[in-house]
Amino acid sequence: MTTQNQDSGRFDAARADSRWQQAWDERQTFRADDASNKPRSFVLEMFPYPSGRIHIGHVRNYTMGDVLARTKRMQGFEVLHPMGWDAFGMPAENAAMEKGVHPGGWTRDNIANMKAQLKRLGFALDWSRELATCEPDYYGQEQALFLDLYAAGLVYRKESAVNWDPVDMTVLANEQVIDGRGWRSGALVEKRKLNQWFLKITQFADDLLSGLGELQDWPEKVRLMQENWIGKSQGLRCTFRFVDSPDGIEVYTTRPDTMFGASFVAIAADHPFAQAIAATSPELAAFIAECKQGGTTAAELETAEKKGFFTGYSVEHPLKKSWHLPVYVANFVLMDYGTGAVFGCPAHDQRDLDFARKYELPVTRVVSDGDQTDAEFDGDEAYTGPGRIVNSEWLDGMTIDEAKAAIIAKAAHEGWGQGETQYRLRDWGVSRQRYWGTPIPFIHCGDCGVVPVPKDQLPVTLPEDVSFEVPGNPLLRHPTWKHTPCPKCGKPAERETDTLDTFVDSSWYFLRFASQPGDKPFDPEVIKQWLPVEQYIGGIEHAILHLLYARFWTRALNHIGLIDVKEPFASLFTQGMVTHETYSRIDPANGQPVYFSPAEVERGGENATLKADGQPVEIGRVIKMSKSKKNVVDPDDIIAQYGADAVRWFMLSDSPPERDLPWSEAGIEGCARFVQRLWRLFGQYDAAATGEDKALDRKAHQTVHAATQDIAALGFNKAVARIYELTGATEKAAPSASRSAAIRTLLLLVSPMMPHLAEEAWAAIGGEGLVADAAWPAVDPALLVEDEVTIAIQVLGKLRDTITVAKGLPREELEALALASDKVQRALDGKAVKKVIVVPDRLVNLVA
């Protein structure tokens, strides 16, 4: 077969890329077959948000998965390697507001652009299963699953505190509140109570926690992050009674061991007791209004100034009735954790200490590291480390854990408290007051209340004719969409105008990839064949929420009998980022840096200049690529210049895949040169060659064996290094049948990494069919064992010669060969050998 590259000594990447990508498409080479009797392998990279362009970070992520998927196919597996789009979310609405376009049109245009970019990289993707979460055939099935969870009692609606932007008139996620202001409008954010939809993830807290122990092929740091997020803790729920009253304030604490260090009780601004006092206290009402403008995340509460309002009430200490503690309303206490009330032990909690110093409250040390035992606690940094209990009467001398147990036992015995397990994890609020998301399938009826949409009326689709000229949720303002008859009584009713959190969309997409019937979300029998995902690849930034929510959804669907699997991802890999140095100049007008892209800069040695004017620019640190710093590289430009295979090879070379990969022009140029080097070597294949080269045979088989293990462990940089070694050894070898076999082996080895080059070369050497369908090179176990060794020959401990001999050669033969060496005889210079020291298979030392 004649290839388009054979007429030239150089590999024409552009022509080969186009040719073989078209061939794979026409033959549907990478389409997974549900009816196959081969062993299954589901390889999945986290699907992208369709922002408009893929970036180099995407390329690295998908190249890793692609190499694994292609290798698995060659090893005889039926491989599912799909691609889709996480297509709902705020960026599309922002584009609608800023550019006057429809979110749907903007999103679908971006999908088309990004799909074309991915295809130019030659990824072995099953495009027949492509999905976009913004399409009704996907989100309609999501609505059906949501109704199933509702029927099982795992979905509910309640009033909850939210961040409200009064200008944009929308709820903001905690991440969208910056310094107490809305990220878009800049308006001071308020805390409001709204009816929100929730998923009962807390019902699965223990199961999600214990399941982490089974995920041995997940990074330890990810499992630890999830464990901390779930945050299981043993504590004490107890009552601090008001002075001279049977009533009191219920407190939950994880540190009952520090109760003798208590100096105040603090309650949340929306605690019922605070609300009751505020009804007659304008000062407290004003303070509560101020609290509502603060953040709601734990991180924000940690860093915000601690403020309080004394209620005028005091409570008795449960352990000493004569000890009265003041009750404050405080801005750092949240109603949705524990009981919405805490006791403050300033010496051993930083927030409590900041608060106590501000309001001049007592600070008593009750835990000692052994050096400091004084009751009076100095300084402004709380001690939160291990130690023994001090200044706590009958608890003195106990460890922290012993004291916790003793206090809990006493509280239970005396009836003022009990031990309790709490979780940091809260139920998942999935309501979002925006248009571009999955409509929540419920109807509000004045007579029947909240009614689920009948499944035969799904999907509830988004209206196309919406306007973003006015801030807020367009679904609320739509003249007709929300008006619909009640499914129960037929009277006029209104649709739910909230849409689902986009994390819901990504919590089950892997199931839809595996099975896509038209009349239901998936076929459980097909799911059983493909799930769990054998290898999941994505960024560490998704370690908590996405992965936790996906684990929850899988468990919830298992709980209600829809699927058999409980853990969605058997193995998880979090790849490093692609980084690049920055280029900038200081703008004299405002003193701020102005950044330039790598394409705008001419790099020379240690210096860089702007191409536009030839003047110097400052070379900054190598950091994560970002649009704001403009240190991004456009994959299309690099592919056009060097070809897809050089880009793919660079993504796999040098850096371990879990570490960051610094982008460099020299690096990609080196990869392009290696592509040409391989092309020249492949051109030397001679099927008619004869003769044997045992050393090269052994090197080839050892390389296949080791590289196969490397790829399976995602150690792509190690496999690349071995391929470089085998390439060098093959180039140096004399023509023989062994050399041609090594060339063929190299071609197969690099085919998952450089598929276009490999297909072109495979056709040139007369390979049958596509190399993508060829078998992975086999390994002869006998050739993995070294049967020759190199022996060092020394005279009086100094190296004089080396000889290569059969492994295990007897001592007498080694001695004879050493004495036969001309170099050894010259070193002996006629002296008689008095002693011969032989270390089998290593050295011979002659003592004269």
Secondary structure by P-SEA (a helix, b strand, c coil): cccccccccccaaaaaaaaaaaaaaaacccccccccccbbbbbbcccccccccccaaaaaaaaaaaaaaaaaaaaccbbbbbbbbccccaaaaaaaaaccccaaaaaaaaaaaaaaaaaaaccccccccccccccaaaaaaaaaaaaaaaaacccbbbbbbbbccccccccccccccccccccccccbbbbbbccccccccccaaaaaaaaccccccccaaaaaaaaaaabbbbbbbbbbccccccbbbbbbbccccccccccbbbbccccaaaaaaacccaaaaaaaaaaaaccccaaaaacccbbbbbccccccccccccbbbbbbbcccccccccccbbbbbccccaaaaaaaaaaccbbbbcccccccccccccccccccbbbbbccccccccccaaaaaaaaaaaaaaacccccccccccccccccccccccccccbbbbcccccccccccccccccccccccccccccccccccccccccccccccccccccccccccccccaaaaaacccccccccaaaaaacccccbbbbccccccaaaaaaaaaaaaaaaaccccccccccbbbbbbbbbbbbbbcccccccbbbbbccccccccccbbbbccccbbbbbbccccccccccccccaaaaaacccaaaaaaaaaccccccbbbbbbaaaaaaaaaaaaaaaaaaaaccccbbbbbaaaaaaaaaaaaaaaaaaaacaaaaaaaaaaaaaaaaaaccccaaaaaaaaaaaaaaccccaaaaaaaaaaaccccccccccccccccccccccbbbbbbbccccccccccccccccaaaaaaaaaacaaaaaaaccccccbbbbccccbbbbcc
